[in-house]
Amino acid sequence: MFVTQLLFDYIFANVIYFTIFLVLISVVVHIVSNLRLRLHLPAGPVGLPLVGHLPFLGKEPHKTIAKLGDKYGSVFTLQLGVYNVVILNDWEAVKEALNKDSFLGKPTSSPFTVVNSDNDNAISFADDSGYTWSADRRFALQVLRDLGFGKGSMEDRITDEISYLIKHIDGSNGEPVNIHKLLTPSISNIIMQLVFGHRYDYDEPKRQALDQLVDQLSQVFSMTGFLATAPVWLSRLVFKMGLF
């Protein structure tokens, strides 16, 4: 019994040491490969291994990124999780990039790519080449234009919806208002008028149910934002375990 315990302790200790060794090797390989990649990317702040600059973004990441833009310019590299992301920090840079076909695809680390690779029946937001996304975008814009998108009739609908929004704000009589609960139906009502031909009042049960679904969808996309910075294997594990 004593010998068996010694053998168990010996094997267990070696497994732990071997695991630690593999983790250290993986970290070193990641750091070296990341440094080599950064040589071919725009300059930017150097983050921590594995997590990058995520711990330094704070509660208002957009403001932190804007400050980094003051130092590194309109185009710079930021490591988010294990991936390097090229930040386009002004309108001119974004416009120039979106006019290039090379920007039509999505990264292979995208959670949606992981879902599609594991499920033949999954619906993709875009294929890796960007062709499907481009075709879907053209189709969607054409349909929306036929419904009034970008025309004077849409401007009238927006103006009408703004009047409803202002009326609800004025109805608070100076008391604090949760503006999120007013803006969500106000924005979606404009699309609903284009698609369905009518709007729903803020107190309408169908309207409130739709708003709840929109909030849930926002939470889902927040989760996918986290997974987009994590290794692909972690995204696969989350989806397979049904945690998403």
C-alpha angles and dihedrals in degrees: 000000000000092000091049090052091050091051091048092050091047094050093043092051092049091050090053093048091047091049091050089048092052092048092051091048090049091051092049092048090048092050094048094046090046092052091050091050093048089060088069096043133075115278120270144144118304112236134196122286115275095358100050116187096337096106090056099051094085127195093312106046094172091061092047091050091048090055090049087053090059088059104035102029134241094312120044141141124253124183110224111184108317094335133083112228124195108222119213102202105182141041096255093054093047093048093049092049096047090053090064122085091218089072096055097087131073129240118269088235091065113125088228089057089053091051093049093049091054097040123048090195096053120119113235125214088211138345121244093261093053093232095114092047091050093049092046091049093052091048093048093049092049092051092046091049090052087054093050104273110158093008133109092262090063091051089055091051091050091050091050092049091049089056090055090049093050091048091055092047091050089049090066089073092220095312120133113277130203094231092189091067089054101041096050096060091036093058097041092047089066091056091043091055090053095046104031101023096237142060133231125233115245092248095049110119092226089050092052092046090053092048089053090052090050091053091049090050090051090055090050092053090048087057092049088051089059093046090051089067094046128084116276092245090059092051090051091050092051093051095043091051090051093239091133 
